[in-house]
Each structure stands twice: as structure tokens, then as C-alpha cells.
Amino acid sequence: MCLPGFKTSYKYKSLYTKCMDSCSELRKKNAELESMVDKLSNEISRVRDIDEFRFSDCGVINYGRVYDALRRAYGEEADVNISDTSFYLIDDDEMIKFLKLDPTDTFKYVPDKQSEGTVEVQVRRTSELANRPSKFDFDCDNFAFRLMGQMNHPNRARHIFGFAWAGNPCHASNWYINQDKQVISVEPQNDRVILLVDAGDMYLPGYLVVA
């Protein structure tokens, strides 16, 4: 036999429990939304900071000196291609600040299966797989092209920064010429900045160098 009011009190208790569970779930969802908003705000702020970033004027270098510096650094066999007649040099400290703002290094590396092995093997695989390219790869050249694209902004486009294919197996990376007119290697996958002559076999000799 049920006591008077037992069913009613149990019903309200059950509704109360469900209500509290719903409130708890709503608080959880609200916290998740606030976290997403914070991340989005931070990303918008970073994009704005990158767009507004400007390098200071620390000197100018002309086409001939750029060409000579790159041939000395990457080797006489390097195919050097330069787009403009003169450029601004880049201060090392400012480049490090820019790389900290830029998110290129945070992208996930997704290897292209045909990019493994020596240059000769890569060329053969590229020819064999020309009609079946990978849809989802994001490897060294994609990192390097993306970072070069970030530098090709109206606020920075006339500063001496470029792209290079170098080493064996072939590897894509970036470079710039600093305030002391030294060629500096930039690894876009981890933001490592080092004198090209000290960068190692992965970055030398150069095959195709573009500014």
C-alpha cells in the first residue's frame, strides 16, 4: 500500500532531478561556447596582428647583390629567380616576432607518398602518379608556400624573403636576407631560424631558389 502523497512527491523529485541535470548540461554547453568564443576572438586578434605587422627599415639590397648572396649560399648550380630589382632587408629579431604570430607551423604535416626518397625517385614517382595526385597531403612545399604567402602582404611584400628547393632528398623551406646581408634559413614547419651555412644537408645544395 502506498502512503498518501508518496506518488506525488516522487513525481516532483523526479522532475527536479531532470531539471537539475538539464541545468548542469546547459552550464557545460555554455562553458564550451565561451571557450569557443575565446578561441575565435584570439584567432581574429592574431590574424589582425599578422595583417598589421610591419618590418622596420634596416637597409636595402639590390637584385645583383641578392643574386650573388644566394648563389654563394645555395651553391653555384642553384637556379636563382628574382622577381624585383631591389628589396628591404629583414631584422632577425623582427622575423622571430613575425613567426611567433604566424600559425603556419601549427598545421598538421600530411606526407605525400610520392615525395619519399631521392630526387630521381621523386621525379619518377611524380611522372607515374601524375594522373593520381594525393587529395589530402600537406607537406614541406605546402608549409613553405604558405609562409611565403604570409610574407606577400602589402605591408611586407618588398622585404627579401623567398622559397627554396634544396638538399637530397629534396626539401622545401624558406629563407631571408638579414640586416647583415646574411642568408638565413627558415624552417616553416617549426619556425627554426639559422644561418643557411649552418642549417645542414637537408637545406643544401639549392636547386631552385625564388624571391
Secondary structure, DSSP 8 states (H G I E B T S, - for coil): ---TTHHHHHHHHHHHHHHHHHHHHHHHHHHHHHHHHHHHHHHHHHHHHHHH-------EEEHHHHHHHHHHHH-TT-EEE--SSEEE-B-HHHHHHHHHH--GGGS--B--GGG-S-HHHHHHHHHHTTTS--SS-B-HHHHHHHHHHHH-STTTTTB-EEEEEETTTTEEEEEEEBTTS-EEEEETTTTEEEEGGGS-GGG-SEEEEE-
